Amino acid sequence: MGNVESWPVLGKIRNAGPIESKEYHLPNNPKFNARTVTQRKARKKAFVRWMMCFLIGSLISLIYRGVSYVNEVVGDAHYEVIEDLIEDGNLAGAFFANTAIMLTLVLTAVSLVLWEPASGGSGIPEVIGFLNGVSAERLMDLTTFIAKMLGVMCAVSSGLFVGPEGPTIHIGALLGAFLLRSLVVVCKRFNIFRSLQRLKNDKDERDFVANGAAGGIAAAFHAPIGGVIFSLEEAISFFNAKLIARSYLTCAVAYYVLFFLETHSHEFDTNLFTEFQLDLSCRISYYAEDLFWFAILGALGGFLGGVFNYLVCTITKLRIKYINPLGWRRILEAVVITILTSMFVVFVPYNYPCTSASSLVKHVADNFPTFNQTGDEICVNRIVYGTVTKFPGIFGPPENYTNEIRAPLGKVGIFA
């Protein structure tokens, strides 16, 4: 397709740059080793690598918290405007106001992608390709980092059904590459730590990118072990014990720093931080014949998952062929999706009132003979009320929402 600029006619857009291969095997010959490998230099490099992992974990937590804070502020302001219009009975005005706000944020995000195409999408496939030896020219550039962060803020706070988790992985990878390059530039600029100047090679860059991607997982999902497993199992094909240990340090630092940033607590209590809490005191009984329905549910989930993957692949191929090459088509696609989303989140929840949680518990008690009014009812109440921690609908929760939950369709909304 060539490296064609998209401005000013919004015709053919430029791509992310030429593809190049990466060399992850360092030279292994006596002359090279004699110049670079000494015990003192090895200790210095190891110390710097560990400190860089600590820094990457801290910074990715700060960045993720900053992005989340912006999303919360913009989302709350967005919500207040729509809420006031709805309370005044102006549903049409609420729809047009919501659409205008969403379009402003979405088109800003689209403009950033057109300015720096490497920042588009989640970035996860590109990071996996980089960690396995394939890289686009601008995939790890500073402009990609800036466009990615600003684009995530606009897209998530707009109210589209998107989240910051995937892009956070790419941001973490970008952060790892950027810190390594900055360290090398500083060392060369002031002519210090010559041994550290040689860290700028494909192998070290890959390691820091892997650490950053793992830290992004840990910050986005509050899952340090998951970050390590993702980096080693899904992303990278070349790793060793040292890389595993450094990845875990990055994830652990990201997790704990984010914990203190979000909970403002010096007492480490996972109940304050875990997204999906588990109450081990609840024991709702089931019978052996229920296992058949569990198996049916699993098979149905696998079938629907396969259908979903097929549809995603088909739609992606069509978008690559007909939409992605031209900038104006990308803008038109974003506008259409934004208008449809605005219609859905405004009109659908409006027509579905809140459902009493107590009536749901009573329904379970009346229809399931094994349900008793002591322990099981308490557990069902905990399960029901435990889901009412956030109201993602465009209409906020009532002031006393402990006895009410949203109807299923009413759960779909613009504020997470």
Buried (B, 14 or more C-beta within 10 A) or exposed (E): EEEEEBEEEBEBBBBBBEEEEBEBEEEEEEEEEEEBEEEEBEEBBEEBBBEBBBBBBBBBBBBBBEBBEBBEEBBEEBBEBBBEBBEEEEEEBBBBBBBEBBBEBBBBBBBBBBBBBBBBBBBBEBBBBBBBBBBBBBBBBBEBBBBBBBBBBBBBBBBBEBBBBBBBBBBBBBBBBBBBBEBBEEBBEEEEBEBBBBBBBBEBBBBBBBBBBBBBBBBBBBBBEBBBBBBBEEBBEBBEEEBBEBBBBBBBBBBBBBBBBBBEEEEEEEEEBEEEEEEEEBEEEEEEEEEEEEEEEEEEEEEEEEEEEEEEEEEEEEBEEEBBBBBBBBBEBBBEBBBEBBEBBBEBBBEBEBBEBEEBBEEBBEEEEEBEEEBBBBBBBBBBBEEBEEBBBBBBBEEEBEBBBBBEEBBBBBBB
